[in-house]
Amino acid sequence: MTGTTGTRRRGADIEAAAQAYLARAGLREVAANASYRFGELDLVMLDGNGHGGDTLVFIEVRYRRDARFGGGAASIDAGKRRRLVRAAEAFLAAHRSHANAPCRFDVIDAIGDPAAPTFTWLRDAFRADDA
């Protein structure tokens, strides 16, 4: 596995592992790799663990082999946050059944062996108002 194909495959495998990790924690998948002109949403899931119904969660999955240059979450700068918020807005416009649901932005920071990464789940990692 080399080059762009290998990188894409590794990214897809890590996102699938993150989705399974979140499903074990009780989240339910709504969409994966939802692409819009503004950007892509890695995972969109429902979290029913809050009060007052389900929360729609937009999840960015970031992978780093090691934390030498900061974890994956550190790579989500203001520009990336703005693109994620715009993509989430487009998702909500296209999926009206979720338009009134409370929403949040989470980050899954994956590190280590791509075949068996270690996850750190950052709930409510940033707010749309901060983007």
C-alpha positions as CSV (number, residue, x, y, z in Angstrom):
1,M,0.0,0.0,0.0
2,T,1.8,3.1,-1.2
3,G,1.1,6.7,-2.2
4,T,-2.3,8.3,-2.3
5,T,-4.2,5.0,-2.6
6,G,-2.5,3.7,0.5
7,T,-3.2,7.0,2.4
8,R,-6.9,7.0,1.4
9,R,-7.2,3.3,2.4
10,R,-5.6,3.9,5.8
11,G,-7.9,6.9,6.3
12,A,-11.0,4.9,5.4
13,D,-9.9,2.1,7.8
14,I,-9.3,4.5,10.7
15,E,-12.6,6.2,10.1
16,A,-14.4,2.8,10.1
17,A,-12.6,1.9,13.3
18,A,-13.7,5.3,14.8
19,Q,-17.3,4.7,13.8
20,A,-17.2,1.2,15.4
21,Y,-15.7,2.7,18.6
22,L,-18.5,5.4,18.7
23,A,-21.2,2.8,18.0
24,R,-20.0,0.8,21.0
25,A,-20.4,4.0,23.0
26,G,-24.0,4.2,21.9
27,L,-23.9,6.6,19.0
28,R,-25.9,5.7,15.8
29,E,-24.6,6.3,12.3
30,V,-26.4,8.8,10.1
31,A,-23.8,9.4,7.4
32,A,-20.1,8.9,6.6
33,N,-17.9,10.9,4.2
34,A,-20.7,13.4,3.4
35,S,-19.0,15.7,0.9
36,Y,-20.1,19.2,0.1
37,R,-18.5,22.1,-1.9
38,F,-17.2,23.5,1.4
39,G,-15.7,20.3,2.8
40,E,-16.3,16.8,4.0
41,L,-17.9,15.5,7.2
42,D,-16.1,12.3,8.2
43,L,-18.9,11.0,10.3
44,V,-22.4,12.2,11.3
45,M,-24.0,10.3,14.2
46,L,-26.8,10.6,16.7
47,D,-26.0,10.6,20.4
48,G,-29.1,9.8,22.5
49,N,-27.2,10.1,25.8
50,G,-28.3,13.7,26.4
51,H,-31.5,15.0,27.8
52,G,-34.3,16.1,25.5
53,G,-33.7,13.7,22.6
54,D,-30.9,12.9,20.2
55,T,-28.0,15.2,19.5
56,L,-26.7,15.3,15.9
57,V,-22.9,15.0,16.1
58,F,-20.5,16.0,13.3
59,I,-17.3,14.1,13.9
60,E,-13.9,14.9,12.5
61,V,-11.5,12.0,12.6
62,R,-7.8,12.9,12.8
63,Y,-4.9,10.5,12.7
64,R,-1.3,10.8,13.6
65,R,1.2,8.0,13.9
66,D,2.6,9.7,17.0
67,A,2.1,12.9,18.9
68,R,5.6,14.3,18.2
69,F,4.1,17.3,16.3
70,G,0.9,17.5,18.3
71,G,-2.1,15.2,18.2
72,G,-4.6,15.2,15.3
73,A,-7.0,17.5,17.1
74,A,-4.2,20.2,17.1
75,S,-4.3,20.2,13.3
76,I,-7.9,21.5,13.2
77,D,-7.3,25.2,12.7
78,A,-9.8,28.0,12.4
79,G,-10.1,27.5,8.6
80,K,-10.8,23.8,9.0
81,R,-13.4,24.6,11.7
82,R,-15.1,27.1,9.3
83,R,-15.2,24.5,6.5
84,L,-16.7,21.9,8.9
85,V,-19.4,24.3,10.1
86,R,-20.3,25.2,6.5
87,A,-20.4,21.5,5.5
88,A,-22.6,20.8,8.6
89,E,-25.0,23.7,7.5
90,A,-25.2,22.1,4.0
91,F,-25.9,18.7,5.6
92,L,-28.7,20.1,7.7
93,A,-30.2,21.9,4.7
94,A,-30.1,18.6,2.7
95,H,-31.5,16.5,5.6
96,R,-34.4,18.5,6.9
97,S,-35.5,15.8,9.4
98,H,-32.4,16.8,11.5
99,A,-32.8,20.6,11.0
100,N,-34.1,21.2,14.5
101,A,-31.9,18.7,16.4
102,P,-29.3,20.0,18.8
103,C,-25.9,19.7,17.2
104,R,-22.3,19.5,18.3
105,F,-18.8,19.0,16.8
106,D,-16.6,16.2,18.2
107,V,-13.1,15.1,17.2
108,I,-11.8,11.6,17.3
109,D,-8.0,11.8,17.8
110,A,-6.5,8.6,16.6
111,I,-2.9,7.8,17.2
112,G,-0.5,4.8,16.9
113,D,-0.7,1.7,14.7
114,P,-3.2,2.4,11.9
115,A,-4.4,-1.3,12.2
116,A,-5.3,-0.8,15.8
117,P,-5.3,2.9,16.7
118,T,-5.8,4.4,20.1
119,F,-8.7,6.9,20.2
120,T,-9.3,10.0,22.3
121,W,-12.8,11.3,21.9
122,L,-13.1,15.1,22.3
123,R,-16.8,15.8,22.8
124,D,-17.9,19.3,22.0
125,A,-14.4,20.0,20.6
126,F,-15.5,23.4,19.2
127,R,-18.7,25.4,18.7
128,A,-20.1,26.7,15.4
129,D,-19.9,30.2,17.0
130,D,-16.1,29.8,17.3
131,A,-15.6,29.0,13.7
